[in-house]
Amino acid sequence: MELAVAQEGTDLFIKTSLNRLRGRSILDPKAASAEQLFLAPPFTEEVVQAIRLISTRLPLKADEDSRLLWQRESNAASEAEYEALLPLLEQVEQPRRVLEIGPGFGRSVVFFRKKGLLADSEISLYDANGTSTRYKQKYYEQPPQWPDTSSFCGNLPLLQTMLDYNGVNQYEIFDAQQLPLAGLPGPYDLIYGFYSIGFHWSLEYYLDDLEALMHERTLLVCTLNKNFHRFPRLEQFSTRVLACREVKKNATPLRLLVLSKGALPAVGQSLAQAFPDKG
């Protein structure tokens, strides 16, 4: 067991080190043109150590160049998600109550709010403090179940700092170490997770908990893992799949899954169109 853990740490270190050597060249050129709505605070070593747990592909140091690089990547990713979701969100009522699962340091909340999507929304953020990065495929296929929150790699005090730094109000942070997902004060109008549920953790294992937080018109949105496959429980919901730009150079575009108990606008593709041979 100790050997396996050591090998996993070595693999992540090698991958992370290679990404940091590539530095700015890892980002698509369009990343530099994204609106800079999410503002990164000054980088201290403490801030950088926390961010490295999440942003493993950037060569971050406690300096101004690193702050600007991370800010550019954060805004580019948020802009890509905004553009992917806009055709859907323009056809539904603006969400009054919103839940983000695994918000990292709040980039999407800041970006979406400044773009007007969440201007008057009450925001809930669900995450936990963590000390290690667990992005390997085995955690997607068999994610730890509550009260085990070892797969979280957030930093709740820093999340609050960044939201406040960007002038976000009307939000509440819920500590996953203290409260199971199904115990959150739903229902919500919009539930989403970018690079969390659906991406690092299979949606199949959390859908029962999420359904408890949904009403008939709730939208659930998540980034899909490259090894996503359809599963029978999804047939009980309306679903659509949206294409989303990846900010990493030459990377395969991402896909966002949209799920609801009620009918959905005919945007993007159906699940069967997006995954014709995966059942």
C-alpha positions, 0 to 999 in steps of 0.5 A, spaced: 500 500 500 505 504 501 509 503 495 502 504 491 501 511 494 508 513 493 508 511 486 501 515 485 505 521 488 511 520 483 506 520 477 503 526 479 509 530 481 512 528 474 506 530 470 506 537 474 513 538 473 512 537 466 506 542 465 510 547 469 516 547 465 512 548 459 509 554 462 505 559 458 505 555 452 500 550 455 495 555 454 491 556 448 492 563 444 485 565 445 486 564 453 490 571 453 484 575 450 479 573 455 475 578 459 479 579 466 473 579 470 476 575 476 482 578 479 487 574 483 490 577 489 497 578 490 501 572 490 504 569 497 507 563 498 501 560 502 497 562 496 501 559 491 501 552 495 494 552 495 492 554 488 498 548 486 493 543 489 488 545 484 492 548 478 497 542 477 498 544 470 501 551 471 508 553 473 506 558 479 511 561 483 510 567 488 511 572 483 507 577 479 508 573 472 505 567 476 499 571 478 497 574 471 498 567 468 493 564 473 488 570 472 488 569 465 487 561 465 481 562 470 478 567 466 479 563 460 476 557 463 470 561 465 469 565 459 469 558 455 464 555 460 460 562 460 459 561 452 457 554 452 452 555 457 449 562 455 444 559 449 441 555 455 441 560 460 438 565 455 432 561 455 430 560 462 429 564 468 435 567 472 436 562 477 435 565 484 438 560 488 445 557 486 449 551 488 456 550 486 460 544 488 467 544 488 468 552 487 476 552 487 477 559 489 471 562 486 473 564 479 466 562 475 462 565 481 465 572 480 465 571 472 458 569 471 456 575 476 460 580 473 457 578 466 450 578 469 448 571 469 448 571 477 447 578 479 442 577 484 443 570 486 444 567 492 450 563 492 452 557 496 459 554 495 460 547 497 467 544 498 472 542 503 479 544 506 484 539 503 492 537 503 493 533 497 491 532 489 487 526 487 486 527 480 487 519 478 482 515 474 481 511 480 478 516 484 473 518 478 470 511 478 470 509 485 470 516 489 470 516 496 463 517 500 462 522 505 464 523 511 470 521 507 472 528 504 480 526 502 478 527 495 477 535 496 483 539 495 480 546 497 482 552 501 476 555 504 479 561 508 482 563 501 476 562 497 472 567 502 478 571 501 478 571 493 470 572 493 471 578 498 477 581 494 472 581 487 466 584 491 462 578 491 456 578 496 450 574 498 454 567 498 455 562 503 460 557 504 458 550 506 464 545 509 463 538 506 467 536 512 461 538 516 455 537 512 453 531 507 451 534 500 444 532 501 444 536 507 445 542 504 439 547 504 435 546 497 432 546 493 436 550 488 435 553 481 442 552 478 447 546 481 453 546 477 460 543 478 466 545 473 472 540 474 469 536 480 462 532 480 462 529 473 469 530 472 473 528 477 468 524 481 463 520 477 456 523 477 453 516 478 455 516 485 452 523 487 445 523 483 441 521 489 444 526 493 443 531 488 436 530 486 434 531 493 436 538 492 432 539 485 425 542 484 422 540 477 426 546 473 432 545 477 438 545 472 444 541 474 451 542 470 457 539 470 464 538 466 464 531 463 470 526 464 473 523 458 471 516 460 464 518 461 459 513 459 451 513 460 448 510 465 441 507 466 439 513 472 440 518 467 434 516 463 429 519 468 431 526 467 432 530 461 439 531 458 443 535 453 450 535 452 454 542 450 461 543 447 465 547 451 472 550 449 478 547 453 483 553 454 489 548 454 493 548 447 491 543 442 486 539 447 480 536 445 474 540 447 470 539 453 463 537 454 458 539 459 452 535 461 445 539 463 440 535 467 433 537 469 427 533 472 423 538 467 424 539 459 430 542 457 431 547 451 433 544 445 440 546 445 447 542 444 446 535 443 442 529 446 445 524 450 445 519 445 447 524 439 453 525 444 455 518 446 452 514 440 456 508 442 456 508 450 450 505 454 
